[in-house]
Amino acid sequence: MTLSLASVFASVATKRLALVDLPKRGSHQHELNGSSRLREFFGKEKVQGELQWHRFAEDAEPAHAAGTFTFYDSRARSADRTGRSEWRMYYTGAFLERAAPGDLLVLARARGGDIHALVFEEHSSWMRSARVLFDIDANATLFRVSGEEELDRRALEFVYARILEELQLDVVLPSTPAHETIAERELAAAVKAGLKFPTTARMAAVARELAGVESADADETLLRWLEAEERIFRAAERQLVDVKLRAGFTDVDDFVSYSLSVQNRRKSRMGLALQNHLTELFRANAIRFSAQAYTENRKKPDFLFPGESEYHDANFDSSRLAMLAAKSSCKDRWPQILPEADRIPIKHLCTLEASISEAQTEEMTRKQVVLVLPHALHATYSASQRATLLTLQQFIEQLRQLQR
């Protein structure tokens, strides 16, 4: 069973904002012209409800607020009706007051029924991610609606799931029955072994067994493994949390403590999953390396090439050394890798972060940090950024050259 964006969203409407859309600038009211396209999104009858606003700008944390909306025919009560309709979306919330012409507006109806209004700053890294996720025409100034049939043609690949998580939309990423079955089996085995949850090494091994390797392309293989592990993990987590919810909490502190443990497990697991799968890929490609080896001041880069002994051998040519840090997300943490290997001036960093800002990547380039990302994530970066990125396959080819 292949999951698609239709398993998350029932409908999506997108447009580039124009001056006429913006309150106190081109519009005197909090209204958007509905047109026939928005009737595809909302339906052909008057509808109203809650609206979850989200704003994504380059130099600010994502902002969220709740509002309401009403989609209605403004001519419905006209005394001299000509038979024409004029559908409009009235909304509450101030996010469009902070928007500018060229920003991107995405209306997304989640499978659970919530309607999200996402505002992306023009030219921002967030906007690039949104264009990849929703397959958006960069210049469309009229609403374009993607219904269930179109969304069903877009497989819910690992990259899309990562973007959804970064957007913090609070949507449920589904699992297939196969993942649910595997998760139940692994949870039972973990409990039998005295563990609360399967180890990351075990989850990674099961994911690789399930996903297999259908290509010699390291980028595709890594994403297949990560996607399989993510779905098994989410299925296991959901089953475990359901048990806890049925058992109940003793008090508020118990609830908060359990919630934090779930969040911490999510954060730590993805980074470890990336390291586990990279280890297997290097082995499969006959690349020599040491993992978590010590360098100066007891620093421990995730991977040293060709190994720890060569790094500490003063007679070994330092130009044949390489290092790789692995961080599933790295926007604020990449400077941590700079002092990890003094003999290696160029630091390589493998990440799963979509669309890091140009200011950040320019600073990385100045500090001689080279980003290594699965090829599918490159589309979320600008053309100038992509010129400095490596795919995982390219990085492996570079290592082969060094180790000849």
WONORBEL-V436932 format. One record per residue. N is the residue number from 1. NEAR is the number of other ideal C-beta (glycine too) atoms within 8 Angstrom. Layout:
n={N:N}
near={NEAR:NEAR}
//
This chain:
n={1:2:3:4:5:6:7:8:9:10:11:12:13:14:15:16:17:18:19:20:21:22:23:24:25:26:27:28:29:30:31:32:33:34:35:36:37:38:39:40:41:42:43:44:45:46:47:48:49:50:51:52:53:54:55:56:57:58:59:60:61:62:63:64:65:66:67:68:69:70:71:72:73:74:75:76:77:78:79:80:81:82:83:84:85:86:87:88:89:90:91:92:93:94:95:96:97:98:99:100:101:102:103:104:105:106:107:108:109:110:111:112:113:114:115:116:117:118:119:120:121:122:123:124:125:126:127:128:129:130:131:132:133:134:135:136:137:138:139:140:141:142:143:144:145:146:147:148:149:150:151:152:153:154:155:156:157:158:159:160:161:162:163:164:165:166:167:168:169:170:171:172:173:174:175:176:177:178:179:180:181:182:183:184:185:186:187:188:189:190:191:192:193:194:195:196:197:198:199:200:201:202:203:204:205:206:207:208:209:210:211:212:213:214:215:216:217:218:219:220:221:222:223:224:225:226:227:228:229:230:231:232:233:234:235:236:237:238:239:240:241:242:243:244:245:246:247:248:249:250:251:252:253:254:255:256:257:258:259:260:261:262:263:264:265:266:267:268:269:270:271:272:273:274:275:276:277:278:279:280:281:282:283:284:285:286:287:288:289:290:291:292:293:294:295:296:297:298:299:300:301:302:303:304:305:306:307:308:309:310:311:312:313:314:315:316:317:318:319:320:321:322:323:324:325:326:327:328:329:330:331:332:333:334:335:336:337:338:339:340:341:342:343:344:345:346:347:348:349:350:351:352:353:354:355:356:357:358:359:360:361:362:363:364:365:366:367:368:369:370:371:372:373:374:375:376:377:378:379:380:381:382:383:384:385:386:387:388:389:390:391:392:393:394:395:396:397:398:399:400:401:402:403:404}
near={5:4:8:11:13:11:8:12:12:8:13:14:15:14:11:11:14:9:7:7:11:15:9:6:6:7:11:4:6:9:9:8:7:11:9:6:11:15:11:10:13:9:6:3:4:8:8:8:7:9:14:12:14:15:12:13:8:10:3:6:3:10:9:9:8:8:12:10:13:10:13:10:9:7:9:8:4:6:4:4:7:4:3:6:6:8:14:12:12:10:14:7:13:6:13:14:8:7:12:8:7:7:13:15:15:14:12:12:12:13:9:6:6:10:13:14:15:15:16:13:12:9:6:12:13:14:14:13:14:16:11:13:10:10:7:11:6:6:5:10:6:7:10:11:11:11:8:8:7:8:15:9:6:11:8:12:9:10:13:13:12:11:14:12:7:8:13:8:11:4:11:6:11:8:11:9:6:8:13:11:8:12:15:11:8:14:13:8:9:13:9:6:6:4:8:5:9:11:8:9:7:10:16:14:8:13:13:12:7:10:10:7:7:6:6:3:8:12:12:11:12:13:13:12:14:14:12:13:14:13:12:17:11:11:14:15:11:10:12:11:9:8:8:9:7:6:5:5:8:4:6:6:6:9:9:8:8:10:8:8:8:10:8:8:10:9:8:8:11:12:11:9:15:14:11:11:14:14:9:11:13:12:8:7:9:5:11:7:10:10:8:6:11:6:13:7:5:5:10:9:14:10:13:16:14:10:11:9:7:11:14:6:7:4:3:9:5:7:4:10:16:12:13:14:14:13:14:11:9:11:9:4:8:12:6:7:12:8:7:12:13:6:7:10:4:8:15:13:16:14:12:12:12:13:10:12:10:9:7:10:13:8:8:12:9:6:9:8:13:12:13:14:14:12:11:10:13:10:7:12:13:7:5:7:11:9:6:9:12:11:13:15:10:9:13:13:8:10:12:10:7:11:10:4}
//
